[in-house]
Amino acid sequence: MDTSLSRLPPIWELQISWEAERAAVLDTLFEPSVPLHTLSLNLLLNEPFTSYNDLIAAVGAQLTELSESSSPSDKQLLDQILCAHPRLGAKKVESAQSQYEQAQLQGGGEEAAQLMSLNDEYEKKFPGLRYVRLTDGSTFVNGRSRQTIMEDMRARITGSDTQSERAAAIKAMCEIATDRERKLS
């Protein structure tokens, strides 16, 4: 069920919002994720953020802390959060934002089959993770061709390690959240 919002509330309202409203903000900025709610809902209640950029940075810091932890349960929680993003080209995409961002990846044919194969290969090399973004830092999946995305996936499959991929996914999630905030404020 998509709980994302069409507009974000003023940042100051988060501290006086119901838990379900704070969860909807997290779902809208990041992706629907009960593990992210577990990690970050209290942060939205207890921290007086002055901007969504500050909120996104604070969630990013929480995710980075999990990534740097030696605890297997912390890594498992992080991987569950990172996997909230749908597979590229997936037929069923839960959030409205991801549906829009991945619209050009839908369809069939040889490229779609190659994309699915690369998803499988990526997830086999990096168990518990999902490919999230392009490496150019300025454009996400939205607006990029399948071919460009597949080239980036191949490069990351052959030239990266799990810890680097976790860090890249955290960075990407925060960049995507910032982009979504800009569009929904």
PALUMSE-947248 format. One line per 10 residues: number of its first residue (from 1); for each residue y negated, z, x negated of N, C-alpha, C, CB. Coordinates in steps of 0.05 Angstrom, whole numbers, plus 5000, padded with zeros to 4 digits. Glycine has a CB too. Example, Ala and Ser with C-alpha at 12.3 -4.5 7.8 and 13.67 -1.06 7.14 Angstrom:
<pts>
1	5114/5156/4736/5090/5156/4754/5066/5156/4736/5089/5181/4774 | 5045/5142/4743/5021/5143/4727/4999/5157/4742/5012/5114/4718
</pts>
This chain:
<pts>
1	5024/5000/4983/5000/5000/5000/4975/5000/4982/5000/5024/5019 | 4957/4981/4987/4933/4979/4972/4913/4999/4982/4921/4950/4973 | 4905/5018/4965/4886/5038/4972/4859/5034/4959/4896/5066/4965 | 4855/5010/4947/4830/5004/4933/4807/5002/4953/4833/4979/4916 | 4783/5005/4942/4759/5005/4957/4744/4978/4953/4741/5028/4949 | 4729/4970/4973/4713/4946/4971/4686/4952/4957/4707/4933/4998 | 4678/4978/4957/4654/4987/4943/4660/5015/4932/4628/4987/4961 | 4649/5021/4909/4653/5048/4898/4631/5066/4909/4652/5047/4867 | 4638/5091/4914/4617/5110/4923/4599/5118/4900/4630/5136/4935 | 4576/5129/4906/4559/5139/4884/4575/5159/4867/4533/5153/4895
11	4572/5158/4841/4588/5175/4823/4586/5204/4829/4579/5170/4794 | 4563/5214/4838/4559/5242/4843/4575/5252/4867/4530/5248/4848 | 4584/5234/4884/4600/5242/4907/4629/5249/4900/4600/5219/4927 | 4638/5242/4876/4666/5247/4870/4673/5277/4870/4672/5236/4842 | 4654/5294/4861/4660/5322/4860/4661/5335/4887/4639/5336/4843 | 4650/5322/4907/4651/5333/4934/4670/5317/4953/4623/5335/4946 | 4684/5298/4942/4702/5281/4957/4729/5294/4960/4705/5254/4944 | 4743/5285/4981/4771/5293/4985/4788/5281/4963/4781/5285/5014 | 4811/5293/4959/4829/5283/4938/4837/5253/4943/4855/5300/4937 | 4842/5246/4968/4849/5218/4974/4827/5199/4967/4856/5216/5004
21	4802/5207/4970/4779/5190/4963/4777/5187/4932/4753/5201/4974 | 4782/5209/4918/4782/5207/4888/4805/5190/4879/4784/5235/4876 | 4828/5192/4892/4851/5175/4884/4845/5146/4889/4876/5184/4900 | 4831/5140/4911/4824/5112/4917/4805/5101/4896/4811/5110/4945 | 4787/5117/4885/4770/5108/4863/4786/5102/4839/4749/5130/4857 | 4805/5119/4831/4823/5113/4808/4839/5088/4813/4842/5137/4803 | 4850/5085/4838/4866/5061/4844/4849/5036/4842/4877/5064/4873 | 4824/5038/4851/4806/5014/4850/4799/5007/4822/4781/5020/4866 | 4792/5026/4805/4784/5020/4778/4808/5013/4760/4770/5044/4766 | 4830/5026/4763/4853/5022/4745/4874/5006/4760/4864/5049/4734
31	4892/5019/4773/4912/5007/4791/4924/5031/4806/4935/4991/4775 | 4935/5026/4829/4949/5048/4843/4971/5060/4826/4960/5038/4870 | 4969/5087/4821/4987/5100/4803/4988/5130/4808/4980/5094/4774 | 5010/5140/4820/5012/5168/4824/5011/5183/4797/5039/5175/4839 | 5024/5173/4776/5021/5187/4750/4992/5189/4740/5038/5173/4729 | 4976/5169/4745/4948/5170/4738/4934/5191/4755/4934/5143/4741 | 4941/5193/4780/4929/5214/4797/4936/5241/4786/4940/5212/4827 | 4962/5245/4778/4970/5270/4766/4954/5277/4742/5000/5269/4759 | 4948/5258/4725/4933/5262/4701/4903/5267/4706/4937/5239/4682 | 4891/5251/4724/4862/5249/4724/4848/5259/4749/4855/5221/4720
41	4861/5265/4770/4847/5274/4795/4830/5298/4790/4867/5279/4817 | 4841/5318/4776/4825/5342/4771/4800/5336/4753/4842/5363/4757 | 4803/5317/4736/4780/5309/4719/4757/5300/4737/4788/5287/4700 | 4763/5284/4757/4742/5274/4775/4730/5296/4792/4754/5252/4793 | 4746/5317/4797/4736/5339/4813/4719/5358/4796/4759/5355/4825 | 4727/5363/4771/4715/5383/4754/4693/5374/4735/4735/5397/4739 | 4691/5348/4730/4671/5338/4711/4648/5325/4727/4684/5317/4692 | 4624/5333/4721/4600/5321/4734/4592/5295/4720/4577/5341/4735 | 4605/5274/4725/4599/5248/4712/4572/5238/4722/4621/5228/4718 | 4558/5226/4704/4532/5213/4711/4535/5183/4714/4511/5220/4690
51	4558/5172/4706/4562/5143/4709/4592/5138/4710/4548/5127/4686 | 4599/5115/4722/4627/5107/4722/4636/5100/4693/4631/5083/4740 | 4618/5091/4676/4626/5086/4648/4635/5111/4635/4603/5073/4633 | 4622/5134/4641/4630/5159/4630/4658/5167/4641/4610/5181/4637 | 4662/5163/4667/4688/5169/4679/4710/5152/4666/4687/5164/4709 | 4705/5127/4663/4725/5109/4651/4731/5117/4623/4715/5079/4652 | 4711/5124/4608/4715/5134/4580/4731/5159/4579/4688/5138/4566 | 4726/5177/4598/4741/5203/4599/4771/5198/4606/4729/5222/4620 | 4776/5180/4625/4804/5173/4631/4816/5159/4606/4805/5154/4656 | 4802/5142/4593/4812/5129/4569/4819/5149/4548/4791/5109/4558
61	4802/5170/4545/4808/5192/4526/4834/5207/4533/4784/5211/4524 | 4838/5211/4559/4863/5224/4568/4887/5207/4561/4862/5230/4598 | 4885/5181/4566/4907/5163/4560/4912/5161/4530/4901/5134/4571 | 4891/5161/4514/4894/5160/4485/4907/5185/4475/4866/5156/4471 | 4900/5208/4487/4912/5233/4479/4942/5232/4484/4899/5257/4495 | 4950/5221/4507/4979/5218/4513/4992/5200/4492/4983/5207/4541 | 4978/5179/4485/4989/5159/4466/4994/5172/4439/4971/5135/4464 | 4976/5190/4431/4978/5202/4404/4995/5227/4404/4950/5210/4395 | 5005/5235/4427/5022/5259/4429/5050/5253/4418/5024/5268/4458 | 5062/5274/4407/5090/5271/4398/5110/5277/4420/5095/5289/4373
71	5100/5285/4443/5118/5292/4465/5129/5268/4479/5103/5310/4485 | 5156/5266/4482/5168/5243/4496/5158/5242/4526/5198/5245/4495 | 5154/5265/4538/5145/5265/4566/5117/5255/4568/5147/5294/4578 | 5100/5259/4548/5073/5248/4549/5074/5217/4546/5056/5260/4526 | 5092/5207/4529/5095/5178/4526/5105/5166/4551/5114/5172/4502 | 5124/5180/4565/5136/5170/4590/5114/5169/4611/5159/5188/4599 | 5098/5190/4613/5076/5190/4633/5056/5167/4627/5061/5217/4632 | 5049/5163/4602/5031/5142/4595/5043/5114/4602/5025/5143/4564 | 5068/5110/4595/5080/5084/4601/5081/5079/4631/5108/5083/4590 | 5086/5100/4647/5085/5097/4676/5058/5088/4686/5094/5123/4690
81	5037/5099/4674/5010/5092/4681/5004/5064/4673/4989/5112/4668 | 5011/5057/4648/5005/5030/4638/5020/5009/4654/5013/5028/4609 | 5044/5015/4664/5060/4996/4680/5050/4994/4709/5089/5004/4680 | 5029/5008/4716/5018/5004/4743/5006/4976/4746/4996/5026/4748 | 4997/4965/4723/4987/4937/4724/5011/4919/4730/4973/4929/4698 | 5007/4900/4748/5029/4882/4755/5036/4863/4732/5022/4866/4780 | 5060/4853/4732/5068/4832/4713/5051/4808/4718/5099/4825/4716 | 5044/4794/4697/5029/4769/4700/5045/4749/4716/5020/4758/4673 | 5032/4737/4736/5045/4716/4751/5064/4727/4772/5059/4698/4734 | 5065/4753/4776/5083/4765/4796/5077/4755/4824/5081/4796/4795
91	5098/4751/4839/5094/4742/4867/5081/4763/4884/5121/4733/4879 | 5088/4788/4880/5077/4810/4896/5059/4827/4878/5099/4827/4908 | 5033/4827/4884/5013/4843/4869/5000/4861/4889/4992/4824/4855 | 5002/4888/4883/4993/4908/4903/4963/4909/4907/5003/4935/4894 | 4948/4911/4885/4919/4915/4889/4903/4889/4893/4908/4930/4864 | 4883/4892/4910/4866/4868/4915/4853/4858/4890/4844/4876/4936 | 4845/4876/4872/4832/4868/4847/4851/4851/4830/4822/4892/4831 | 4875/4860/4827/4895/4845/4811/4902/4819/4824/4920/4862/4806 | 4903/4818/4850/4909/4793/4864/4888/4773/4857/4910/4797/4895 | 4862/4781/4858/4840/4763/4851/4841/4755/4822/4813/4776/4858
101	4846/4774/4804/4845/4769/4775/4868/4751/4767/4847/4795/4760 | 4891/4752/4781/4914/4736/4774/4918/4711/4791/4939/4753/4775 | 4899/4705/4808/4903/4683/4827/4911/4657/4814/4877/4678/4843 | 4900/4650/4791/4907/4624/4779/4934/4624/4766/4886/4617/4759 | 4947/4647/4764/4974/4649/4752/4996/4645/4773/4978/4675/4738 | 4989/4644/4798/5009/4641/4819/5018/4612/4820/4997/4650/4847 | 5042/4608/4830/5052/4581/4833/5079/4579/4820/5033/4561/4821 | 5088/4555/4818/5115/4550/4807/5114/4532/4783/5133/4537/4829 | 5136/4519/4779/5137/4500/4757/5146/4512/4731/5111/4487/4753 | 5145/4494/4711/5155/4502/4684/5138/4524/4671/5155/4478/4666
111	5111/4522/4674/5094/4543/4662/5099/4570/4675/5065/4535/4665 | 5103/4571/4701/5109/4596/4714/5135/4608/4704/5111/4592/4745 | 5155/4591/4700/5181/4601/4689/5177/4611/4661/5202/4578/4690 | 5161/4597/4645/5156/4606/4617/5142/4633/4617/5139/4585/4602 | 5123/4636/4635/5108/4661/4638/5127/4684/4645/5085/4659/4658 | 5145/4680/4663/5164/4700/4671/5182/4707/4647/5181/4691/4695 | 5190/4687/4632/5207/4691/4609/5192/4707/4588/5216/4664/4597 | 5167/4701/4583/5151/4716/4564/5147/4745/4574/5124/4703/4560 | 5143/4749/4599/5142/4777/4610/5168/4792/4603/5138/4777/4641 | 5191/4779/4607/5217/4791/4601/5219/4798/4571/5240/4773/4609
121	5211/4778/4555/5213/4782/4526/5194/4805/4516/5205/4756/4511 | 5170/4805/4527/5151/4826/4520/5162/4854/4528/5123/4822/4534 | 5172/4856/4552/5182/4882/4562/5208/4890/4548/5187/4880/4592 | 5223/4871/4537/5247/4878/4521/5238/4889/4494/5265/4853/4518 | 5218/4876/4482/5209/4885/4455/5194/4912/4457/5191/4864/4443 | 5179/4915/4479/5163/4939/4483/5172/4954/4509/5132/4933/4484 | 5196/4967/4508/5206/4980/4532/5186/5000/4544/5232/4994/4525 | 5184/4998/4570/5166/5016/4584/5137/5006/4586/5165/5042/4571 | 5131/4983/4573/5104/4972/4573/5104/4946/4588/5093/4969/4545 | 5080/4938/4595/5075/4912/4608/5051/4899/4595/5071/4916/4640
131	5052/4873/4591/5029/4858/4580/5006/4861/4599/5037/4828/4575 | 4982/4868/4588/4960/4874/4606/4936/4855/4602/4950/4901/4601 | 4930/4846/4578/4905/4832/4574/4905/4812/4552/4883/4851/4570 | 4884/4796/4551/4880/4778/4528/4866/4793/4506/4863/4753/4537 | 4867/4783/4482/4856/4798/4459/4827/4790/4453/4873/4793/4435 | 4815/4772/4468/4788/4764/4461/4767/4786/4468/4780/4738/4474 | 4775/4805/4485/4757/4828/4491/4735/4822/4510/4745/4837/4466 | 4731/4797/4518/4709/4791/4537/4719/4780/4563/4690/4772/4524 | 4742/4768/4563/4753/4756/4587/4781/4766/4591/4753/4725/4586 | 4787/4775/4615/4814/4785/4621/4830/4762/4632/4814/4809/4641
141	4851/4767/4646/4868/4746/4657/4851/4728/4675/4892/4758/4673 | 4833/4740/4690/4816/4725/4708/4801/4703/4693/4796/4744/4722 | 4806/4679/4701/4791/4656/4689/4804/4644/4665/4764/4665/4682 | 4827/4654/4657/4841/4643/4634/4865/4626/4643/4851/4665/4615 | 4871/4605/4628/4893/4588/4635/4920/4602/4628/4891/4561/4620 | 4941/4593/4641/4967/4603/4635/4974/4599/4606/4989/4590/4653 | 4967/4575/4596/4973/4568/4568/4960/4587/4548/4965/4539/4562 | 4935/4594/4553/4921/4613/4535/4934/4640/4536/4891/4615/4543 | 4941/4649/4560/4953/4675/4564/4981/4675/4550/4957/4682/4593 | 4996/4654/4553/5023/4653/4540/5021/4652/4510/5038/4628/4550
151	5001/4639/4499/4997/4639/4470/4992/4667/4460/4974/4620/4462 | 4974/4682/4474/4968/4709/4467/4993/4727/4469/4945/4721/4484 | 5009/4723/4490/5033/4739/4494/5052/4734/4470/5047/4732/4520 | 5056/4709/4463/5074/4703/4440/5065/4716/4415/5076/4672/4436 | 5039/4715/4410/5028/4727/4385/5032/4757/4385/4998/4721/4383 | 5029/4770/4408/5033/4799/4409/5062/4806/4407/5021/4810/4435 | 5080/4790/4418/5108/4796/4417/5117/4794/4388/5124/4776/4434 | 5108/4775/4373/5117/4772/4345/5101/4788/4325/5115/4743/4337 | 5077/4797/4332/5060/4810/4311/5051/4838/4317/5037/4793/4306 | 5063/4852/4336/5053/4878/4343/5076/4898/4344/5039/4877/4370
161	5069/4924/4347/5088/4945/4350/5081/4961/4375/5089/4964/4324 | 5099/4979/4383/5096/4993/4408/5070/5010/4408/5120/5011/4413 | 5064/5024/4387/5040/5041/4387/5015/5024/4389/5039/5058/4361 | 5014/5002/4375/4991/4983/4377/4989/4972/4405/4994/4960/4357 | 5011/4966/4418/5011/4955/4445/5001/4976/4465/5038/4945/4453 | 5009/5001/4461/4999/5022/4478/4969/5025/4475/5012/5050/4472 | 4959/5024/4451/4930/5026/4446/4916/5002/4458/4924/5028/4416 | 4927/4978/4455/4915/4954/4467/4914/4956/4497/4930/4929/4458 | 4936/4966/4509/4937/4968/4538/4917/4988/4549/4965/4976/4547 | 4913/5011/4535/4893/5030/4543/4865/5018/4542/4894/5056/4525
171	4860/5004/4520/4834/4991/4517/4829/4971/4539/4831/4978/4489 | 4850/4955/4544/4848/4935/4565/4844/4947/4593/4873/4917/4565 | 4858/4969/4599/4855/4982/4625/4826/4991/4628/4875/5005/4627 | 4815/5003/4607/4787/5012/4609/4768/4989/4611/4781/5030/4584 | 4772/4967/4597/4755/4944/4599/4757/4932/4627/4762/4923/4578 | 4781/4930/4638/4784/4920/4665/4771/4938/4685/4815/4917/4672 | 4774/4964/4682/4761/4984/4700/4730/4980/4699/4768/5013/4692 | 4719/4976/4675/4690/4972/4672/4682/4947/4686/4683/4971/4642 | 4697/4926/4683/4691/4900/4697/4692/4904/4727/4711/4878/4688 | 4712/4918/4737/4715/4923/4765/4691/4940/4776/4742/4936/4772
181	4684/4960/4760/4662/4977/4768/4636/4961/4771/4657/5000/4748 | 4632/4943/4752/4608/4927/4753/4607/4909/4778/4607/4909/4728 | 4630/4899/4786/4632/4882/4810/4631/4897/4836/4658/4866/4809 | 4639/4923/4836/4641/4938/4861/4619/4959/4865/4668/4951/4862 | 4601/4961/4847/4579/4980/4850/4555/4968/4864/4570/4991/4823
</pts>
